[in-house]
C-alpha cells in the first residue's frame, strides 16, 4: 500500500447514505501520504459500496511488493502493469454488485494519460490535495515506497509535487486533505460529488463527540510516528493499522486480563478491515518481564513465521508493551510493532518513546533496547475496565509531567484530577494528550536519554528501589512507587535548600487527596530497610561513573539532573519517610 494517513477518525456511519456517484467509481488520486487508502475506506463505508486499493491489487496480482516489482522489473514495467490492473478494476467495479465503488490509486497512476482516460470513462476522479509539510510528516518514516529511496524525503516530495500537481489539477473534484477527523474529509468528498452530479448532498449521522481524537506526532525523522489520543479509537484500529502493513496480518501479544475484556473487540475490528491476526495471551503482571517469558514470546513469533516486514501489536499495559517491544527489537534483528496501551500508565508513559526491556534479578528494566513503535493508539474508553488503584498508578505519571516542566498543568490537575480518576472522558483525553505531548517533546530532543529526557525519571530512582525491595509484587504498583519517589525527591531537594518546602507539601497533599501513597510507611506489609533501598538505587540503570543520578526539583514545573548528592542525605530522607 502506498498511502499512510494521520487524519483522526470518526465513527463508521450506522446506515450508508445514497451514493451520489451512482454506478460510477470514485477514484482517489494524489501524492503518497494524502490519505487515499484511509479516507477511501471511510468513504466506501459511508456510501455502502466496495473499496479497493490499486497498489494492494497490483501486489496480489504480481505476488510481490511494489518495492520488489520496482527492484526486479523497473518502474516502466510497473507502470504498464498498473495501467492494466486499474482498467480491470474500474470495469469490474462498474459492473459489480453494488455497482460503483471507491478506488485508491498509487501516487503516479494519474500521470498516465491512458489511466486518466479510463477513469473518465468509468468513474469520477477526486484529488486529495495536501501541503508539503503534512506529507513529509506522514511519510517521513520507515516505509517501502520506492520513490523515497532516492534521497531526502522533503526534496523528493517537493519534486513530485512540482511534477504531479499540475496533472492532478485535471481531476473532476479537488478536496484538501488535512489533520481533521476522517468523517470531515468524507463529508467534503460526498458534498462535492453531489454537486458535481447535480444532486442533493448525502448526509449521515454527525460524528459522536466520543469518537473525536487528537494526534500527537513524535517527529523522529525516519522513525517518526503518531500517537492517537481519544475515545472509541479501538473501533478504528483497522483503519489506523492497515497503512503500516506489508501484508494484511498482525501478531497480537496481550495478557489474560486484557484478553478477557477487550481482545474479541479488537480482533473483530481487524477482521472487518480485512486484517488477519494471530494472538498470544500471557500471564499479567511484572513477573512476566523476564528472560523465560521473553524466550516464550520469541519462540511463538518464530513459530508463527513472523517476518521482518510484519507488524507486532502490543495490546496491554506497560509490561506487555515493554516485553513485546523488546521482542520486536531483537527478533530477526528488528521487526516493527505498534502499541494499543490499555492502562493509564501505559497511555501516558511506557507506550511512548521506544524504551523496551525486561527485568533482571538485579533491578528493573536493566536489559532492553530503544525500539520506536510505528503507531500508538491511546483509547481512553479502555480505561473504564481498570480498578481505581490501577488508574491512580497511571495518574502519578501524569503528575510527573506537570512537576518536571508545566506548572500550569499542575494547577489544572489540582482542579480536574478527580475527573481523570472518576471517568470524565474529556478530562482523561486532555490529561493523556498533554502528557504525551510533554514526553514526545523530550523524546525528540533526546531519543536515547543522554540528556534532558532523563527528567522523565523524576521519582523513578526511588520508586524502582521500592519496587525491587517489595519484590515487584502487588504490595506496590509502579505508579505508586513513583508517587512516593516524587515526594522523596521533593523532600530531598528541600533538605538541600534547593526547593521551597511549600511545594513539597503541595505535591504530597495532592497525591494523598487523590488516593496515592506519599511515604514509605504507606506501603502495606513489613517495614523496608533504608540501607537496602540505597543498595538497590546503586544498581539503577541511571547510575553513571558509580554515582546515582537524581532528578530533583527547584520548584513545581522546574526540575534538573544531578549526580552530586551525598548518600547520607539520601539515607536521612529514606529513614524519615519510613518511620
C-alpha positions as CSV (number, residue, x, y, z in Angstrom):
1,X,0.0,0.0,0.0
2,X,1.3,3.4,-0.8
3,X,-0.8,5.6,1.4
4,X,-0.4,6.5,5.1
5,X,-2.6,8.9,6.8
6,X,-2.8,10.6,10.2
7,X,-6.2,12.0,9.8
8,X,-8.0,11.3,13.1
9,X,-11.0,9.0,12.7
10,X,-14.7,9.4,13.3
11,X,-17.2,6.6,13.7
12,X,-18.5,4.4,10.9
13,X,-22.0,5.6,10.0
14,X,-24.7,3.3,11.2
15,X,-26.6,3.5,7.9
16,X,-24.9,4.0,4.5
17,X,-26.3,7.0,2.6
18,X,-27.2,7.1,-1.1
19,X,-24.2,7.2,-3.4
20,X,-24.3,10.5,-5.4
21,X,-21.9,9.0,-8.0
22,X,-24.4,6.2,-8.9
23,X,-22.6,3.4,-10.6
24,X,-19.5,5.5,-11.3
25,X,-16.3,4.5,-9.5
26,X,-15.0,7.2,-7.2
27,X,-11.2,7.3,-7.8
28,X,-8.9,9.0,-5.3
29,X,-5.7,10.4,-6.6
30,X,-2.9,12.3,-5.0
31,X,0.6,12.1,-3.6
32,X,1.7,9.4,-1.1
33,X,0.6,10.4,2.4
34,X,-2.5,12.3,1.2
35,X,-4.8,9.8,2.8
36,X,-6.2,8.0,-0.2
37,X,-6.4,4.5,1.3
38,X,-7.5,5.6,4.8
39,X,-10.1,8.1,3.6
40,X,-11.2,5.7,0.8
41,X,-12.2,3.0,3.3
42,X,-14.3,5.5,5.3
43,X,-15.9,6.9,2.1
44,X,-16.8,3.4,0.9
45,X,-18.3,2.6,4.3
46,X,-20.3,5.8,4.2
47,X,-21.8,5.0,0.8
48,X,-22.2,1.3,1.3
49,X,-20.0,0.3,-1.6
50,X,-16.8,-1.7,-2.1
51,X,-13.4,-0.3,-1.6
52,X,-10.2,-1.4,-3.4
53,X,-6.6,-0.2,-3.2
54,X,-4.9,-0.4,-6.5
55,X,-1.4,-0.9,-5.1
56,X,-2.7,-3.9,-3.0
57,X,-4.3,-5.4,-6.0
58,X,-1.1,-5.0,-8.0
59,X,0.9,-6.7,-5.3
60,X,-1.6,-9.5,-5.1
61,X,-1.5,-10.0,-8.9
62,X,2.3,-9.9,-9.1
63,X,2.9,-11.9,-5.9
64,X,5.4,-9.4,-4.7
65,X,5.5,-5.9,-3.1
66,X,5.6,-2.7,-5.1
67,X,9.2,-2.2,-3.9
68,X,10.1,-5.7,-5.2
69,X,8.5,-5.0,-8.5
70,X,10.5,-1.8,-8.9
71,X,13.7,-3.5,-8.0
72,X,13.2,-6.6,-10.1
73,X,11.5,-5.2,-13.2
74,X,11.9,-1.4,-13.0
75,X,9.4,1.4,-13.0
76,X,8.3,1.2,-16.7
77,X,7.2,-2.4,-16.2
78,X,5.4,-1.5,-13.0
79,X,3.5,1.3,-14.8
80,X,2.4,-1.0,-17.6
81,X,1.1,-3.5,-15.1
82,X,-0.5,-0.7,-13.1
83,X,-2.4,0.5,-16.2
84,X,-3.8,-2.9,-16.9
85,X,-4.8,-3.6,-13.3
86,X,-6.6,-0.2,-12.8
87,X,-8.5,-0.6,-16.1
88,X,-9.7,-4.1,-15.0
89,X,-10.6,-2.8,-11.5
90,X,-12.7,0.0,-13.0
91,X,-14.5,-2.3,-15.3
92,X,-15.2,-4.9,-12.5
93,X,-16.4,-2.3,-10.0
94,X,-18.6,-0.6,-12.6
95,X,-20.3,-3.9,-13.2
96,X,-20.2,-5.1,-9.6
97,X,-23.0,-5.6,-7.1
98,X,-23.3,-3.0,-5.8
99,X,-22.2,-1.1,-8.9
100,X,-19.6,1.5,-8.5
101,X,-17.3,1.8,-5.5
102,X,-14.2,3.6,-4.3
103,X,-10.7,3.0,-5.7
104,X,-7.5,4.4,-4.2
105,X,-4.7,4.7,-6.7
106,X,-0.9,5.0,-6.4
107,X,0.6,8.5,-6.5
108,X,1.9,8.1,-10.0
109,X,-1.1,6.4,-11.6
110,X,-2.9,9.6,-12.6
111,X,0.1,10.8,-14.5
112,X,-0.6,8.2,-17.1
113,X,-2.9,9.5,-19.9
114,X,-4.4,6.1,-20.5
115,X,-5.3,5.7,-16.9
116,X,-6.9,9.2,-16.8
117,X,-9.0,8.2,-19.9
118,X,-10.2,5.0,-18.2
119,X,-11.0,6.9,-15.0
120,X,-13.0,9.4,-17.0
121,X,-14.9,6.6,-18.8
122,X,-15.8,4.5,-15.8
123,X,-15.6,6.9,-12.8
124,X,-15.1,10.3,-11.3
125,X,-11.7,11.5,-10.1
126,X,-11.1,13.1,-6.7
127,X,-7.7,14.7,-6.0
128,X,-6.8,14.7,-2.3
129,X,-4.6,17.7,-2.1
130,X,-2.2,18.2,0.8
131,X,0.5,20.7,1.7
132,X,4.1,19.5,1.7
133,X,4.6,19.8,5.5
134,X,1.7,17.4,6.1
135,X,3.0,14.9,3.5
136,X,6.5,15.0,4.9
137,X,5.2,14.3,8.4
138,X,3.1,11.4,7.2
139,X,5.6,9.6,5.1
140,X,8.9,10.6,6.7
141,X,9.3,7.3,8.4
142,X,10.4,3.8,7.6
143,X,8.5,2.5,4.6
144,X,8.8,0.6,1.4
145,X,7.9,3.4,-1.1
146,X,10.4,3.0,-3.9
147,X,10.4,6.7,-4.9
148,X,11.5,7.6,-1.3
149,X,14.6,5.5,-1.6
150,X,16.2,8.1,-3.8
151,X,17.2,10.8,-1.3
152,X,15.8,13.3,1.2
153,X,12.1,12.8,1.8
154,X,11.2,16.5,1.6
155,X,13.2,17.1,-1.5
156,X,11.7,14.1,-3.2
157,X,8.2,15.1,-2.3
158,X,8.8,18.7,-3.5
159,X,10.0,17.3,-6.8
160,X,7.0,15.1,-7.1
161,X,4.7,17.9,-6.1
162,X,6.1,20.2,-8.9
163,X,5.8,17.3,-11.4
164,X,2.4,16.0,-10.5
165,X,0.2,18.7,-9.1
166,X,-0.5,20.3,-12.5
167,X,-1.8,16.9,-13.7
168,X,-3.7,16.2,-10.5
169,X,-5.4,19.5,-11.1
170,X,-7.2,17.9,-14.1
171,X,-9.3,15.8,-11.7
172,X,-13.0,16.3,-11.6
173,X,-13.0,17.2,-7.9
174,X,-10.4,18.7,-5.6
175,X,-10.6,18.2,-1.8
176,X,-8.0,19.3,0.7
177,X,-6.6,16.6,2.9
178,X,-5.9,17.9,6.4
179,X,-5.4,16.9,10.0
180,X,-9.2,16.5,10.6
181,X,-11.4,13.6,11.6
182,X,-12.0,11.2,8.7
183,X,-15.7,12.0,8.6
184,X,-15.0,15.7,7.9
185,X,-12.9,14.8,4.9
186,X,-15.5,12.2,3.8
187,X,-18.2,14.9,4.2
188,X,-16.4,17.2,1.9
189,X,-15.9,14.5,-0.8
190,X,-19.6,13.4,-0.7
191,X,-20.8,17.0,-0.8
192,X,-18.6,17.8,-3.8
193,X,-19.5,14.6,-5.7
194,X,-23.2,15.5,-5.1
195,X,-22.5,19.0,-6.5
196,X,-20.7,17.5,-9.5
197,X,-23.6,15.3,-10.4
198,X,-26.2,17.9,-9.6
199,X,-27.7,16.0,-6.7
200,X,-28.7,17.0,-3.1
201,X,-25.8,16.3,-0.7
202,X,-26.0,12.9,1.0
203,X,-25.9,13.2,4.8
204,X,-25.2,10.8,7.6
205,X,-25.1,10.9,11.3
206,X,-22.7,13.5,12.6
207,X,-19.6,12.1,14.3
208,X,-20.2,11.5,18.0
209,X,-18.1,13.5,20.3
210,X,-17.0,10.3,22.0
211,X,-15.0,9.4,18.8
212,X,-13.1,12.6,18.4
213,X,-9.4,12.1,18.6
214,X,-6.2,14.1,18.7
215,X,-2.8,13.3,17.1
216,X,0.5,13.9,18.9
217,X,3.4,13.5,16.4
218,X,6.7,12.1,17.6
219,X,9.0,13.7,15.0
220,X,12.0,11.3,14.9
221,X,12.8,11.6,11.1
222,X,12.7,8.1,9.6
223,X,11.5,6.7,13.0
224,X,8.6,9.2,13.3
225,X,5.2,8.0,14.4
226,X,1.9,9.3,15.7
227,X,0.1,8.9,19.0
228,X,-3.7,8.9,18.5
229,X,-5.4,10.0,21.7
230,X,-9.2,9.9,22.0
231,X,-12.3,7.9,22.9
232,X,-13.6,5.0,20.9
233,X,-10.4,4.6,18.9
234,X,-10.3,0.8,19.3
235,X,-13.1,0.7,16.7
236,X,-10.8,2.4,14.2
237,X,-7.7,0.2,14.9
238,X,-8.1,-1.5,11.5
239,X,-8.1,1.8,9.6
240,X,-5.1,3.1,11.6
241,X,-3.0,0.0,11.4
242,X,-3.7,-1.0,7.7
243,X,-1.4,1.6,6.1
244,X,1.5,0.1,8.1
245,X,1.1,-3.4,6.8
246,X,3.1,-5.0,4.1
247,X,0.7,-8.0,4.2
248,X,-2.7,-7.9,5.9
249,X,-1.7,-9.8,9.0
250,X,-0.7,-8.8,12.6
251,X,0.5,-10.8,15.6
252,X,-1.0,-9.6,18.9
253,X,0.6,-10.1,22.3
254,X,-1.7,-9.4,25.3
255,X,-2.3,-10.7,28.8
256,X,-5.2,-12.6,30.4
257,X,-6.9,-9.6,31.9
258,X,-6.9,-7.5,28.7
259,X,-7.9,-10.5,26.6
260,X,-11.0,-11.1,28.8
261,X,-12.2,-7.5,28.5
262,X,-11.1,-6.3,25.0
263,X,-9.5,-8.9,22.7
264,X,-12.7,-10.0,21.0
265,X,-13.5,-6.4,20.1
266,X,-10.0,-5.8,18.7
267,X,-9.9,-9.0,16.6
268,X,-13.4,-8.2,15.3
269,X,-12.3,-4.7,14.2
270,X,-9.3,-6.1,12.5
271,X,-11.3,-8.8,10.7
272,X,-13.7,-6.1,9.5
273,X,-10.7,-4.3,8.0
274,X,-9.6,-7.5,6.2
275,X,-6.6,-7.9,8.5
276,X,-5.8,-11.5,9.6
277,X,-4.4,-11.9,13.1
278,X,-2.8,-14.4,15.5
279,X,-2.5,-13.7,19.2
280,X,-0.6,-14.9,22.2
281,X,-2.0,-14.4,25.7
282,X,0.4,-14.4,28.7
283,X,0.1,-14.0,32.4
284,X,-0.4,-10.4,33.7
285,X,2.0,-8.6,36.0
286,X,5.6,-7.5,36.3
287,X,6.8,-11.1,36.8
288,X,6.2,-11.7,33.1
289,X,9.0,-9.3,32.2
290,X,11.8,-11.9,32.4
291,X,14.0,-14.0,30.2
292,X,11.8,-17.1,30.3
293,X,8.7,-15.2,29.1
294,X,10.8,-13.3,26.5
295,X,12.0,-16.6,25.1
296,X,8.5,-18.0,25.0
297,X,7.2,-14.9,23.1
298,X,10.1,-15.1,20.7
299,X,9.6,-18.8,20.1
300,X,5.9,-18.2,19.4
301,X,6.7,-15.4,17.0
302,X,9.1,-17.6,15.1
303,X,6.6,-20.5,15.0
304,X,4.1,-18.0,13.6
305,X,6.6,-17.2,10.8
306,X,6.8,-13.5,11.7
307,X,8.9,-11.8,9.1
308,X,10.9,-8.6,9.2
309,X,8.2,-6.7,7.3
310,X,5.4,-7.8,9.6
311,X,3.9,-5.9,12.4
312,X,3.6,-7.0,16.1
313,X,0.8,-5.4,18.2
314,X,1.3,-4.8,21.9
315,X,-2.2,-4.8,23.4
316,X,-2.0,-4.2,27.1
317,X,-0.2,-2.2,29.8
318,X,3.4,-1.4,30.3
319,X,4.5,-5.0,30.8
320,X,3.0,-6.1,27.5
321,X,4.4,-3.0,25.7
322,X,7.9,-3.4,27.2
323,X,8.1,-7.2,26.6
324,X,6.6,-7.1,23.1
325,X,8.7,-4.1,22.1
326,X,11.9,-5.8,23.2
327,X,11.0,-9.0,21.4
328,X,10.3,-6.9,18.3
329,X,13.7,-5.2,18.6
330,X,15.6,-8.4,18.7
331,X,13.5,-10.8,16.5
332,X,15.2,-11.1,13.1
333,X,17.3,-8.1,14.2
334,X,14.3,-5.8,14.2
335,X,10.6,-6.1,13.5
336,X,8.0,-3.3,13.5
337,X,5.5,-3.0,16.3
338,X,2.6,-0.8,17.3
339,X,1.1,-0.1,20.7
340,X,-2.5,-0.1,21.9
341,X,-2.0,0.7,25.6
342,X,-4.8,-0.3,27.9
343,X,-3.7,1.2,31.2
344,X,-3.4,4.9,32.0
345,X,0.2,4.5,32.9
346,X,1.0,2.9,29.6
347,X,-1.0,5.5,27.7
348,X,0.8,8.5,29.2
349,X,4.3,7.0,29.6
350,X,5.5,3.5,28.7
351,X,3.9,3.2,25.2
352,X,5.7,6.4,24.0
353,X,9.4,6.9,23.4
354,X,10.7,3.5,22.4
355,X,12.1,2.2,25.7
356,X,11.6,-1.6,25.8
357,X,13.0,-4.2,28.1
358,X,12.7,-6.8,30.8
359,X,13.8,-7.0,34.4
360,X,16.8,-8.7,35.9
361,X,17.2,-10.1,39.4
362,X,19.4,-7.1,40.0
363,X,16.9,-4.5,39.0
364,X,14.1,-3.2,36.8
365,X,14.5,-2.7,33.1
366,X,18.2,-3.4,33.1
367,X,18.0,-5.4,29.9
368,X,16.4,-3.7,26.9
369,X,16.7,-1.7,23.8
370,X,15.4,1.5,22.2
371,X,13.0,0.5,19.6
372,X,10.3,3.0,18.5
373,X,6.8,1.9,17.7
374,X,5.2,2.7,14.3
375,X,1.9,3.8,15.9
376,X,0.3,4.3,19.4
377,X,-3.4,4.2,19.8
378,X,-4.5,5.6,23.2
379,X,-8.2,4.9,23.6
380,X,-9.4,6.3,27.0
381,X,-12.5,4.1,26.9
382,X,-10.3,1.1,27.5
383,X,-9.5,2.6,31.0
384,X,-13.1,2.1,32.1
385,X,-12.4,-1.6,33.0
386,X,-9.5,-0.7,35.3
387,X,-9.6,-0.8,39.0
388,X,-9.2,2.6,40.7
389,X,-5.8,1.6,42.1
390,X,-4.5,0.9,38.5
391,X,-5.9,4.2,37.3
392,X,-4.2,6.1,40.2
393,X,-0.9,4.3,39.4
394,X,-1.1,5.9,36.0
395,X,-2.2,9.2,37.4
396,X,1.1,9.5,39.3
397,X,2.9,9.6,35.9
398,X,0.6,12.4,34.7
399,X,1.5,14.4,37.8
400,X,5.2,13.8,36.9
401,X,4.8,15.7,33.6
402,X,3.4,18.7,35.5
403,X,6.2,18.7,38.0
404,X,9.1,18.5,35.5
405,X,8.0,21.2,33.2
406,X,4.4,22.5,33.3
407,X,3.3,24.3,36.5
408,X,0.0,25.4,34.8
409,X,-0.8,21.7,34.2
410,X,-0.3,21.1,37.9
411,X,-2.9,23.8,38.5
412,X,-5.3,22.0,36.1
413,X,-4.7,18.7,37.8
414,X,-5.5,20.1,41.2
415,X,-8.8,21.3,39.8
416,X,-9.7,18.4,37.4
417,X,-7.6,15.4,38.6
418,X,-10.6,13.8,40.3
419,X,-12.4,13.8,36.9
420,X,-9.5,11.9,35.4
421,X,-9.7,9.3,38.2
422,X,-13.5,9.1,38.2
423,X,-14.2,8.6,34.5
424,X,-14.6,12.0,32.9
425,X,-13.6,11.2,29.3
426,X,-12.9,14.8,28.3
427,X,-10.6,15.2,31.4
428,X,-8.9,11.9,30.6
429,X,-8.3,12.9,26.9
430,X,-6.8,16.2,28.0
431,X,-4.6,14.6,30.6
432,X,-3.3,11.8,28.3
433,X,-2.8,14.2,25.4
434,X,-0.9,16.8,27.5
435,X,1.3,14.0,29.0
436,X,2.1,12.5,25.5
437,X,2.9,16.0,24.1
438,X,5.3,16.6,27.0
439,X,7.0,13.2,26.6
440,X,7.2,13.4,22.8
441,X,8.9,16.8,23.1
442,X,11.6,15.3,25.3
443,X,12.0,12.2,23.2
444,X,12.5,14.2,20.1
445,X,15.2,16.2,21.8
446,X,17.0,13.2,23.3
447,X,15.8,9.9,22.0
448,X,18.3,7.7,23.9
449,X,18.3,9.5,27.2
450,X,21.7,11.1,27.2
451,X,20.4,14.5,28.3
452,X,17.1,16.2,29.1
453,X,14.9,13.0,28.5
454,X,16.3,11.8,31.9
455,X,13.9,14.4,33.5
456,X,11.2,11.8,32.8
457,X,12.7,9.7,35.6
458,X,11.6,12.1,38.4
459,X,10.7,9.8,41.3
460,X,11.8,6.7,39.5
461,X,15.2,6.2,41.1
462,X,13.5,6.0,44.5
463,X,10.4,4.2,43.0
464,X,12.4,1.4,41.3
465,X,14.3,0.7,44.6
466,X,10.9,0.4,46.4
467,X,9.6,-1.9,43.8
468,X,12.7,-4.1,44.0
469,X,12.6,-4.3,47.8
470,X,8.9,-5.3,47.7
471,X,9.7,-8.0,45.1
472,X,7.7,-6.4,42.2
473,X,4.6,-7.6,44.0
474,X,1.1,-6.3,44.4
475,X,2.3,-4.6,47.6
476,X,3.4,-1.7,45.4
477,X,2.5,-0.8,41.9
478,X,5.0,1.0,39.7
479,X,3.0,4.3,39.7
480,X,2.6,4.1,43.5
481,X,6.4,3.8,43.8
482,X,6.8,6.8,41.5
483,X,4.3,8.8,43.7
484,X,6.4,8.1,46.8
485,X,9.6,8.7,44.8
486,X,8.4,12.1,43.7
487,X,7.6,13.1,47.3
488,X,11.1,11.8,48.4
489,X,12.7,13.8,45.6
490,X,11.0,17.0,46.7
491,X,11.8,16.3,50.3
492,X,15.5,15.7,49.4
493,X,15.5,19.0,47.5
494,X,14.0,20.8,50.4
495,X,16.7,19.4,52.8
496,X,19.4,20.5,50.4
497,X,17.9,24.0,50.2
498,X,17.1,23.7,46.5
499,X,13.3,23.8,46.6
500,X,10.6,25.5,48.8
501,X,9.0,23.4,51.5
502,X,5.5,24.6,50.4
503,X,6.0,23.0,47.0
504,X,6.9,19.6,48.6
505,X,3.8,19.9,50.8
506,X,1.6,20.8,47.9
507,X,2.8,17.8,45.9
508,X,2.3,15.4,48.8
509,X,-1.1,16.8,49.6
510,X,-2.4,16.5,46.0
511,X,-1.2,12.9,45.6
512,X,-2.6,12.0,49.0
513,X,-6.0,13.6,48.3
514,X,-6.2,11.6,45.0
515,X,-5.6,8.4,46.9
516,X,-1.9,7.7,46.3
517,X,0.8,6.8,48.8
518,X,3.3,9.5,49.6
519,X,5.7,7.9,52.1
520,X,7.5,4.6,52.5
521,X,5.4,4.0,55.7
522,X,2.3,3.9,53.5
523,X,3.4,0.7,51.8
524,X,1.5,-2.3,53.3
525,X,3.4,-5.1,54.9
526,X,6.7,-5.3,56.7
527,X,8.8,-2.2,57.0
528,X,11.5,-1.6,54.4
529,X,15.2,-1.2,55.3
530,X,16.5,2.2,54.0
531,X,20.0,0.7,53.6
532,X,18.6,-2.0,51.4
533,X,16.8,0.7,49.4
534,X,20.0,2.6,48.9
535,X,21.8,-0.5,47.7
536,X,19.0,-1.1,45.1
537,X,19.4,2.5,43.9
538,X,23.1,1.9,43.3
539,X,22.1,-0.8,40.8
540,X,19.7,1.5,38.9
541,X,20.3,1.9,35.2
542,X,20.7,5.7,35.7
543,X,23.9,5.2,37.7
544,X,26.9,6.8,35.9
545,X,30.5,6.5,37.0
546,X,29.4,4.9,40.2
547,X,27.2,7.9,41.1
548,X,23.4,7.8,41.5
549,X,21.8,10.3,39.2
550,X,18.8,12.1,40.7
551,X,16.1,14.2,39.2
552,X,15.4,17.0,41.7
553,X,13.1,20.0,41.7
554,X,13.8,23.7,42.1
555,X,10.1,24.2,42.2
556,X,6.9,22.7,40.7
557,X,7.4,22.8,36.9
558,X,11.2,23.1,37.1
559,X,13.5,20.1,37.6
560,X,17.1,19.3,36.9
561,X,19.5,16.3,36.8
562,X,22.4,15.9,39.3
563,X,24.8,13.2,40.4
564,X,26.3,15.3,43.2
565,X,24.2,14.1,46.1
566,X,25.6,12.8,49.4
567,X,24.3,9.2,50.0
568,X,24.0,10.0,53.7
569,X,21.5,12.8,52.9
570,X,19.5,10.3,50.8
571,X,19.5,7.8,53.8
572,X,18.1,10.5,56.1
573,X,15.3,11.2,53.7
574,X,14.5,7.4,53.3
575,X,14.6,6.9,57.1
576,X,12.3,9.9,57.7
577,X,9.8,8.5,55.1
578,X,9.9,5.0,56.6
579,X,9.4,5.9,60.3
